Amino acid sequence: MMSCRTATQLMSESLDRPLTRKEKLNLVFHKLMCTGCRRFEHQLNRIRMYAHTFTKKNTSE
């Protein structure tokens, strides 16, 4: 099984590049079994959303 360190690294990398099929599949299986990594992904998505909203508000001023 993939380690949490590898899983979180792949989640971060997925924001910058497309993951390979193998990486995606391994990540999906890992997240099925790991609550911590599912939570990390949720938090990563929220941070990204907040950053996007903040940037959008500051550029319109």
N, CA, C and O atoms as a Maestro MAE file, in Angstrom:
{
 s_m_m2io_version
 :::
 2.0.0
}

f_m_ct {
 s_m_title
 :::
 protein
 m_atom[244] {
  # First column is atom index #
  i_m_mmod_type
  r_m_x_coord
  r_m_y_coord
  r_m_z_coord
  i_m_residue_number
  s_m_chain_name
  s_m_pdb_residue_name
  s_m_pdb_atom_name
  i_m_atomic_number
  :::
  1 25 0.842 -1.187 0.000 1 A "MET " " N  " 7
  2 3 0.000 0.000 0.000 1 A "MET " " CA " 6
  3 2 0.885 1.248 0.000 1 A "MET " " C  " 6
  4 15 1.983 1.251 0.557 1 A "MET " " O  " 8
  5 25 0.398 2.267 -0.616 2 A "MET " " N  " 7
  6 3 1.086 3.552 -0.690 2 A "MET " " CA " 6
  7 2 1.150 4.187 0.700 2 A "MET " " C  " 6
  8 15 0.212 4.052 1.486 2 A "MET " " O  " 8
  9 25 2.238 4.868 1.001 3 A "SER " " N  " 7
  10 3 2.357 5.547 2.289 3 A "SER " " CA " 6
  11 2 1.574 6.861 2.256 3 A "SER " " C  " 6
  12 15 1.293 7.403 1.187 3 A "SER " " O  " 8
  13 25 1.232 7.355 3.429 4 A "CYS " " N  " 7
  14 3 0.525 8.638 3.518 4 A "CYS " " CA " 6
  15 2 1.393 9.766 2.962 4 A "CYS " " C  " 6
  16 15 0.876 10.690 2.334 4 A "CYS " " O  " 8
  17 25 2.684 9.698 3.182 5 A "ARG " " N  " 7
  18 3 3.596 10.723 2.670 5 A "ARG " " CA " 6
  19 2 3.528 10.782 1.138 5 A "ARG " " C  " 6
  20 15 3.457 11.865 0.556 5 A "ARG " " O  " 8
  21 25 3.552 9.630 0.504 6 A "THR " " N  " 7
  22 3 3.469 9.566 -0.960 6 A "THR " " CA " 6
  23 2 2.097 10.040 -1.437 6 A "THR " " C  " 6
  24 15 1.992 10.764 -2.427 6 A "THR " " O  " 8
  25 25 1.057 9.630 -0.731 7 A "ALA " " N  " 7
  26 3 -0.309 10.015 -1.114 7 A "ALA " " CA " 6
  27 2 -0.489 11.534 -1.053 7 A "ALA " " C  " 6
  28 15 -1.023 12.130 -1.989 7 A "ALA " " O  " 8
  29 25 -0.051 12.160 0.032 8 A "THR " " N  " 7
  30 3 -0.225 13.609 0.152 8 A "THR " " CA " 6
  31 2 0.647 14.348 -0.866 8 A "THR " " C  " 6
  32 15 0.259 15.401 -1.370 8 A "THR " " O  " 8
  33 25 1.809 13.799 -1.161 9 A "GLN " " N  " 7
  34 3 2.664 14.407 -2.183 9 A "GLN " " CA " 6
  35 2 1.970 14.353 -3.548 9 A "GLN " " C  " 6
  36 15 1.995 15.330 -4.296 9 A "GLN " " O  " 8
  37 25 1.358 13.223 -3.867 10 A "LEU " " N  " 7
  38 3 0.652 13.097 -5.137 10 A "LEU " " CA " 6
  39 2 -0.555 14.040 -5.206 10 A "LEU " " C  " 6
  40 15 -0.840 14.616 -6.256 10 A "LEU " " O  " 8
  41 25 -1.252 14.189 -4.091 11 A "MET " " N  " 7
  42 3 -2.388 15.119 -4.064 11 A "MET " " CA " 6
  43 2 -1.918 16.536 -4.368 11 A "MET " " C  " 6
  44 15 -2.560 17.264 -5.126 11 A "MET " " O  " 8
  45 25 -0.803 16.918 -3.779 12 A "SER " " N  " 7
  46 3 -0.248 18.253 -4.037 12 A "SER " " CA " 6
  47 2 0.217 18.382 -5.486 12 A "SER " " C  " 6
  48 15 -0.043 19.394 -6.138 12 A "SER " " O  " 8
  49 25 0.896 17.368 -5.981 13 A "GLU " " N  " 7
  50 3 1.378 17.397 -7.359 13 A "GLU " " CA " 6
  51 2 0.237 17.445 -8.365 13 A "GLU " " C  " 6
  52 15 0.381 18.007 -9.451 13 A "GLU " " O  " 8
  53 25 -0.906 16.849 -8.000 14 A "SER " " N  " 7
  54 3 -2.036 16.820 -8.931 14 A "SER " " CA " 6
  55 2 -2.582 18.213 -9.220 14 A "SER " " C  " 6
  56 15 -3.302 18.410 -10.198 14 A "SER " " O  " 8
  57 25 -2.242 19.169 -8.376 15 A "LEU " " N  " 7
  58 3 -2.652 20.550 -8.622 15 A "LEU " " CA " 6
  59 2 -1.810 21.191 -9.724 15 A "LEU " " C  " 6
  60 15 -2.231 22.166 -10.346 15 A "LEU " " O  " 8
  61 25 -0.623 20.641 -9.961 16 A "ASP " " N  " 7
  62 3 0.301 21.215 -10.934 16 A "ASP " " CA " 6
  63 2 0.452 20.396 -12.213 16 A "ASP " " C  " 6
  64 15 0.855 20.918 -13.253 16 A "ASP " " O  " 8
  65 25 0.124 19.104 -12.124 17 A "ARG " " N  " 7
  66 3 0.301 18.245 -13.296 17 A "ARG " " CA " 6
  67 2 -0.724 17.118 -13.257 17 A "ARG " " C  " 6
  68 15 -1.198 16.740 -12.186 17 A "ARG " " O  " 8
  69 25 -1.064 16.585 -14.423 18 A "PRO " " N  " 7
  70 3 -1.966 15.429 -14.424 18 A "PRO " " CA " 6
  71 2 -1.240 14.183 -13.899 18 A "PRO " " C  " 6
  72 15 -0.085 13.933 -14.244 18 A "PRO " " O  " 8
  73 25 -1.916 13.432 -13.084 19 A "LEU " " N  " 7
  74 3 -1.339 12.188 -12.569 19 A "LEU " " CA " 6
  75 2 -1.500 11.083 -13.603 19 A "LEU " " C  " 6
  76 15 -2.415 11.108 -14.427 19 A "LEU " " O  " 8
  77 25 -0.599 10.120 -13.543 20 A "THR " " N  " 7
  78 3 -0.715 8.962 -14.431 20 A "THR " " CA " 6
  79 2 -1.874 8.091 -13.948 20 A "THR " " C  " 6
  80 15 -2.345 8.243 -12.821 20 A "THR " " O  " 8
  81 25 -2.319 7.195 -14.793 21 A "ARG " " N  " 7
  82 3 -3.405 6.280 -14.394 21 A "ARG " " CA " 6
  83 2 -3.016 5.469 -13.174 21 A "ARG " " C  " 6
  84 15 -3.820 5.268 -12.263 21 A "ARG " " O  " 8
  85 25 -1.780 5.007 -13.163 22 A "LYS " " N  " 7
  86 3 -1.307 4.204 -12.032 22 A "LYS " " CA " 6
  87 2 -1.314 5.027 -10.741 22 A "LYS " " C  " 6
  88 15 -1.740 4.540 -9.694 22 A "LYS " " O  " 8
  89 25 -0.844 6.268 -10.819 23 A "GLU " " N  " 7
  90 3 -0.835 7.141 -9.634 23 A "GLU " " CA " 6
  91 2 -2.255 7.388 -9.144 23 A "GLU " " C  " 6
  92 15 -2.525 7.321 -7.945 23 A "GLU " " O  " 8
  93 25 -3.162 7.675 -10.074 24 A "LYS " " N  " 7
  94 3 -4.562 7.928 -9.697 24 A "LYS " " CA " 6
  95 2 -5.175 6.714 -9.017 24 A "LYS " " C  " 6
  96 15 -5.827 6.834 -7.979 24 A "LYS " " O  " 8
  97 25 -4.961 5.549 -9.608 25 A "LEU " " N  " 7
  98 3 -5.526 4.321 -9.063 25 A "LEU " " CA " 6
  99 2 -4.974 4.019 -7.673 25 A "LEU " " C  " 6
  100 15 -5.731 3.694 -6.758 25 A "LEU " " O  " 8
  101 25 -3.665 4.126 -7.515 26 A "ASN " " N  " 7
  102 3 -3.060 3.896 -6.199 26 A "ASN " " CA " 6
  103 2 -3.568 4.895 -5.171 26 A "ASN " " C  " 6
  104 15 -3.789 4.544 -4.013 26 A "ASN " " O  " 8
  105 25 -3.751 6.133 -5.593 27 A "LEU " " N  " 7
  106 3 -4.237 7.173 -4.687 27 A "LEU " " CA " 6
  107 2 -5.684 6.904 -4.268 27 A "LEU " " C  " 6
  108 15 -6.036 7.068 -3.099 27 A "LEU " " O  " 8
  109 25 -6.512 6.495 -5.215 28 A "VAL " " N  " 7
  110 3 -7.910 6.172 -4.897 28 A "VAL " " CA " 6
  111 2 -7.973 5.040 -3.877 28 A "VAL " " C  " 6
  112 15 -8.703 5.137 -2.891 28 A "VAL " " O  " 8
  113 25 -7.219 3.974 -4.103 29 A "PHE " " N  " 7
  114 3 -7.231 2.847 -3.160 29 A "PHE " " CA " 6
  115 2 -6.713 3.273 -1.787 29 A "PHE " " C  " 6
  116 15 -7.248 2.848 -0.763 29 A "PHE " " O  " 8
  117 25 -5.690 4.098 -1.765 30 A "HIS " " N  " 7
  118 3 -5.161 4.551 -0.482 30 A "HIS " " CA " 6
  119 2 -6.213 5.355 0.277 30 A "HIS " " C  " 6
  120 15 -6.425 5.146 1.472 30 A "HIS " " O  " 8
  121 25 -6.869 6.277 -0.427 31 A "LYS " " N  " 7
  122 3 -7.871 7.127 0.234 31 A "LYS " " CA " 6
  123 2 -9.086 6.343 0.706 31 A "LYS " " C  " 6
  124 15 -9.754 6.743 1.659 31 A "LYS " " O  " 8
  125 25 -9.374 5.235 0.048 32 A "LEU " " N  " 7
  126 3 -10.483 4.391 0.516 32 A "LEU " " CA " 6
  127 2 -10.220 3.868 1.926 32 A "LEU " " C  " 6
  128 15 -11.151 3.665 2.706 32 A "LEU " " O  " 8
  129 25 -8.957 3.654 2.241 33 A "MET " " N  " 7
  130 3 -8.601 3.069 3.532 33 A "MET " " CA " 6
  131 2 -8.074 4.080 4.542 33 A "MET " " C  " 6
  132 15 -7.931 3.747 5.718 33 A "MET " " O  " 8
  133 25 -7.781 5.307 4.113 34 A "CYS " " N  " 7
  134 3 -7.092 6.249 4.997 34 A "CYS " " CA " 6
  135 2 -7.913 7.522 5.216 34 A "CYS " " C  " 6
  136 15 -8.017 8.367 4.327 34 A "CYS " " O  " 8
  137 25 -8.479 7.642 6.385 35 A "THR " " N  " 7
  138 3 -9.281 8.809 6.733 35 A "THR " " CA " 6
  139 2 -8.435 10.074 6.751 35 A "THR " " C  " 6
  140 15 -8.884 11.132 6.308 35 A "THR " " O  " 8
  141 25 -7.225 9.968 7.257 36 A "GLY " " N  " 7
  142 3 -6.350 11.133 7.347 36 A "GLY " " CA " 6
  143 2 -6.052 11.748 5.990 36 A "GLY " " C  " 6
  144 15 -6.044 12.971 5.845 36 A "GLY " " O  " 8
  145 25 -5.811 10.910 5.005 37 A "CYS " " N  " 7
  146 3 -5.513 11.416 3.658 37 A "CYS " " CA " 6
  147 2 -6.759 11.971 2.983 37 A "CYS " " C  " 6
  148 15 -6.666 12.928 2.214 37 A "CYS " " O  " 8
  149 25 -7.920 11.391 3.254 38 A "ARG " " N  " 7
  150 3 -9.161 11.973 2.726 38 A "ARG " " CA " 6
  151 2 -9.371 13.360 3.321 38 A "ARG " " C  " 6
  152 15 -9.778 14.289 2.624 38 A "ARG " " O  " 8
  153 25 -9.092 13.490 4.600 39 A "ARG " " N  " 7
  154 3 -9.225 14.776 5.275 39 A "ARG " " CA " 6
  155 2 -8.219 15.782 4.709 39 A "ARG " " C  " 6
  156 15 -8.555 16.947 4.496 39 A "ARG " " O  " 8
  157 25 -6.990 15.329 4.466 40 A "PHE " " N  " 7
  158 3 -5.964 16.204 3.888 40 A "PHE " " CA " 6
  159 2 -6.418 16.713 2.523 40 A "PHE " " C  " 6
  160 15 -6.277 17.900 2.229 40 A "PHE " " O  " 8
  161 25 -6.954 15.836 1.697 41 A "GLU " " N  " 7
  162 3 -7.403 16.248 0.365 41 A "GLU " " CA " 6
  163 2 -8.522 17.282 0.463 41 A "GLU " " C  " 6
  164 15 -8.546 18.254 -0.292 41 A "GLU " " O  " 8
  165 25 -9.440 17.068 1.390 42 A "HIS " " N  " 7
  166 3 -10.530 18.020 1.595 42 A "HIS " " CA " 6
  167 2 -9.970 19.383 2.005 42 A "HIS " " C  " 6
  168 15 -10.393 20.413 1.481 42 A "HIS " " O  " 8
  169 25 -9.029 19.390 2.932 43 A "GLN " " N  " 7
  170 3 -8.421 20.644 3.381 43 A "GLN " " CA " 6
  171 2 -7.633 21.312 2.254 43 A "GLN " " C  " 6
  172 15 -7.675 22.534 2.113 43 A "GLN " " O  " 8
  173 25 -6.930 20.537 1.467 44 A "LEU " " N  " 7
  174 3 -6.168 21.072 0.339 44 A "LEU " " CA " 6
  175 2 -7.104 21.763 -0.654 44 A "LEU " " C  " 6
  176 15 -6.795 22.842 -1.159 44 A "LEU " " O  " 8
  177 25 -8.242 21.140 -0.929 45 A "ASN " " N  " 7
  178 3 -9.215 21.740 -1.836 45 A "ASN " " CA " 6
  179 2 -9.806 23.021 -1.266 45 A "ASN " " C  " 6
  180 15 -10.033 23.979 -2.005 45 A "ASN " " O  " 8
  181 25 -10.058 23.049 0.040 46 A "ARG " " N  " 7
  182 3 -10.590 24.265 0.664 46 A "ARG " " CA " 6
  183 2 -9.577 25.407 0.610 46 A "ARG " " C  " 6
  184 15 -9.934 26.545 0.306 46 A "ARG " " O  " 8
  185 25 -8.327 25.101 0.904 47 A "ILE " " N  " 7
  186 3 -7.275 26.122 0.845 47 A "ILE " " CA " 6
  187 2 -7.180 26.688 -0.556 47 A "ILE " " C  " 6
  188 15 -7.052 27.899 -0.739 47 A "ILE " " O  " 8
  189 25 -7.241 25.817 -1.538 48 A "ARG " " N  " 7
  190 3 -7.172 26.263 -2.934 48 A "ARG " " CA " 6
  191 2 -8.351 27.167 -3.274 48 A "ARG " " C  " 6
  192 15 -8.184 28.190 -3.938 48 A "ARG " " O  " 8
  193 25 -9.558 26.782 -2.812 49 A "MET " " N  " 7
  194 3 -10.755 27.576 -3.060 49 A "MET " " CA " 6
  195 2 -10.650 28.953 -2.383 49 A "MET " " C  " 6
  196 15 -10.976 29.972 -2.992 49 A "MET " " O  " 8
  197 25 -10.198 28.975 -1.133 50 A "TYR " " N  " 7
  198 3 -10.055 30.247 -0.419 50 A "TYR " " CA " 6
  199 2 -9.014 31.141 -1.090 50 A "TYR " " C  " 6
  200 15 -9.225 32.347 -1.219 50 A "TYR " " O  " 8
  201 25 -7.914 30.567 -1.509 51 A "ALA " " N  " 7
  202 3 -6.872 31.344 -2.179 51 A "ALA " " CA " 6
  203 2 -7.397 31.926 -3.486 51 A "ALA " " C  " 6
  204 15 -7.121 33.081 -3.814 51 A "ALA " " O  " 8
  205 25 -8.145 31.133 -4.220 52 A "HIS " " N  " 7
  206 3 -8.717 31.607 -5.484 52 A "HIS " " CA " 6
  207 2 -9.705 32.755 -5.227 52 A "HIS " " C  " 6
  208 15 -9.690 33.765 -5.931 52 A "HIS " " O  " 8
  209 25 -10.560 32.589 -4.216 53 A "THR " " N  " 7
  210 3 -11.534 33.626 -3.869 53 A "THR " " CA " 6
  211 2 -10.819 34.898 -3.429 53 A "THR " " C  " 6
  212 15 -11.190 35.994 -3.848 53 A "THR " " O  " 8
  213 25 -9.807 34.763 -2.596 54 A "PHE " " N  " 7
  214 3 -9.048 35.919 -2.108 54 A "PHE " " CA " 6
  215 2 -8.386 36.654 -3.272 54 A "PHE " " C  " 6
  216 15 -8.433 37.882 -3.339 54 A "PHE " " O  " 8
  217 25 -7.778 35.916 -4.177 55 A "THR " " N  " 7
  218 3 -7.101 36.513 -5.331 55 A "THR " " CA " 6
  219 2 -8.096 37.221 -6.223 55 A "THR " " C  " 6
  220 15 -7.822 38.313 -6.722 55 A "THR " " O  " 8
  221 25 -9.249 36.609 -6.427 56 A "LYS " " N  " 7
  222 3 -10.272 37.189 -7.275 56 A "LYS " " CA " 6
  223 2 -10.785 38.507 -6.698 56 A "LYS " " C  " 6
  224 15 -10.983 39.476 -7.432 56 A "LYS " " O  " 8
  225 25 -11.002 38.541 -5.368 57 A "LYS " " N  " 7
  226 3 -11.501 39.763 -4.721 57 A "LYS " " CA " 6
  227 2 -10.449 40.877 -4.796 57 A "LYS " " C  " 6
  228 15 -10.790 42.033 -5.047 57 A "LYS " " O  " 8
  229 25 -9.181 40.534 -4.582 58 A "ASN " " N  " 7
  230 3 -8.146 41.548 -4.564 58 A "ASN " " CA " 6
  231 2 -7.799 42.080 -5.962 58 A "ASN " " C  " 6
  232 15 -7.282 43.190 -6.085 58 A "ASN " " O  " 8
  233 25 -8.070 41.322 -6.983 59 A "THR " " N  " 7
  234 3 -7.766 41.807 -8.345 59 A "THR " " CA " 6
  235 2 -8.876 42.712 -8.845 59 A "THR " " C  " 6
  236 15 -8.637 43.555 -9.709 59 A "THR " " O  " 8
  237 25 -10.085 42.557 -8.321 60 A "SER " " N  " 7
  238 3 -11.195 43.381 -8.803 60 A "SER " " CA " 6
  239 2 -11.214 44.766 -8.151 60 A "SER " " C  " 6
  240 15 -11.977 45.629 -8.586 60 A "SER " " O  " 8
  241 25 -10.409 44.997 -7.137 61 A "GLU " " N  " 7
  242 3 -10.404 46.305 -6.460 61 A "GLU " " CA " 6
  243 2 -9.567 47.315 -7.180 61 A "GLU " " C  " 6
  244 15 -9.463 48.459 -6.737 61 A "GLU " " O  " 8
  :::
 }
 m_bond[243] {
  # First column is bond index #
  i_m_from
  i_m_to
  i_m_order
  :::
  1 1 2 1
  2 2 3 1
  3 3 4 2
  4 3 5 1
  5 5 6 1
  6 6 7 1
  7 7 8 2
  8 7 9 1
  9 9 10 1
  10 10 11 1
  11 11 12 2
  12 11 13 1
  13 13 14 1
  14 14 15 1
  15 15 16 2
  16 15 17 1
  17 17 18 1
  18 18 19 1
  19 19 20 2
  20 19 21 1
  21 21 22 1
  22 22 23 1
  23 23 24 2
  24 23 25 1
  25 25 26 1
  26 26 27 1
  27 27 28 2
  28 27 29 1
  29 29 30 1
  30 30 31 1
  31 31 32 2
  32 31 33 1
  33 33 34 1
  34 34 35 1
  35 35 36 2
  36 35 37 1
  37 37 38 1
  38 38 39 1
  39 39 40 2
  40 39 41 1
  41 41 42 1
  42 42 43 1
  43 43 44 2
  44 43 45 1
  45 45 46 1
  46 46 47 1
  47 47 48 2
  48 47 49 1
  49 49 50 1
  50 50 51 1
  51 51 52 2
  52 51 53 1
  53 53 54 1
  54 54 55 1
  55 55 56 2
  56 55 57 1
  57 57 58 1
  58 58 59 1
  59 59 60 2
  60 59 61 1
  61 61 62 1
  62 62 63 1
  63 63 64 2
  64 63 65 1
  65 65 66 1
  66 66 67 1
  67 67 68 2
  68 67 69 1
  69 69 70 1
  70 70 71 1
  71 71 72 2
  72 71 73 1
  73 73 74 1
  74 74 75 1
  75 75 76 2
  76 75 77 1
  77 77 78 1
  78 78 79 1
  79 79 80 2
  80 79 81 1
  81 81 82 1
  82 82 83 1
  83 83 84 2
  84 83 85 1
  85 85 86 1
  86 86 87 1
  87 87 88 2
  88 87 89 1
  89 89 90 1
  90 90 91 1
  91 91 92 2
  92 91 93 1
  93 93 94 1
  94 94 95 1
  95 95 96 2
  96 95 97 1
  97 97 98 1
  98 98 99 1
  99 99 100 2
  100 99 101 1
  101 101 102 1
  102 102 103 1
  103 103 104 2
  104 103 105 1
  105 105 106 1
  106 106 107 1
  107 107 108 2
  108 107 109 1
  109 109 110 1
  110 110 111 1
  111 111 112 2
  112 111 113 1
  113 113 114 1
  114 114 115 1
  115 115 116 2
  116 115 117 1
  117 117 118 1
  118 118 119 1
  119 119 120 2
  120 119 121 1
  121 121 122 1
  122 122 123 1
  123 123 124 2
  124 123 125 1
  125 125 126 1
  126 126 127 1
  127 127 128 2
  128 127 129 1
  129 129 130 1
  130 130 131 1
  131 131 132 2
  132 131 133 1
  133 133 134 1
  134 134 135 1
  135 135 136 2
  136 135 137 1
  137 137 138 1
  138 138 139 1
  139 139 140 2
  140 139 141 1
  141 141 142 1
  142 142 143 1
  143 143 144 2
  144 143 145 1
  145 145 146 1
  146 146 147 1
  147 147 148 2
  148 147 149 1
  149 149 150 1
  150 150 151 1
  151 151 152 2
  152 151 153 1
  153 153 154 1
  154 154 155 1
  155 155 156 2
  156 155 157 1
  157 157 158 1
  158 158 159 1
  159 159 160 2
  160 159 161 1
  161 161 162 1
  162 162 163 1
  163 163 164 2
  164 163 165 1
  165 165 166 1
  166 166 167 1
  167 167 168 2
  168 167 169 1
  169 169 170 1
  170 170 171 1
  171 171 172 2
  172 171 173 1
  173 173 174 1
  174 174 175 1
  175 175 176 2
  176 175 177 1
  177 177 178 1
  178 178 179 1
  179 179 180 2
  180 179 181 1
  181 181 182 1
  182 182 183 1
  183 183 184 2
  184 183 185 1
  185 185 186 1
  186 186 187 1
  187 187 188 2
  188 187 189 1
  189 189 190 1
  190 190 191 1
  191 191 192 2
  192 191 193 1
  193 193 194 1
  194 194 195 1
  195 195 196 2
  196 195 197 1
  197 197 198 1
  198 198 199 1
  199 199 200 2
  200 199 201 1
  201 201 202 1
  202 202 203 1
  203 203 204 2
  204 203 205 1
  205 205 206 1
  206 206 207 1
  207 207 208 2
  208 207 209 1
  209 209 210 1
  210 210 211 1
  211 211 212 2
  212 211 213 1
  213 213 214 1
  214 214 215 1
  215 215 216 2
  216 215 217 1
  217 217 218 1
  218 218 219 1
  219 219 220 2
  220 219 221 1
  221 221 222 1
  222 222 223 1
  223 223 224 2
  224 223 225 1
  225 225 226 1
  226 226 227 1
  227 227 228 2
  228 227 229 1
  229 229 230 1
  230 230 231 1
  231 231 232 2
  232 231 233 1
  233 233 234 1
  234 234 235 1
  235 235 236 2
  236 235 237 1
  237 237 238 1
  238 238 239 1
  239 239 240 2
  240 239 241 1
  241 241 242 1
  242 242 243 1
  243 243 244 2
  :::
 }
}
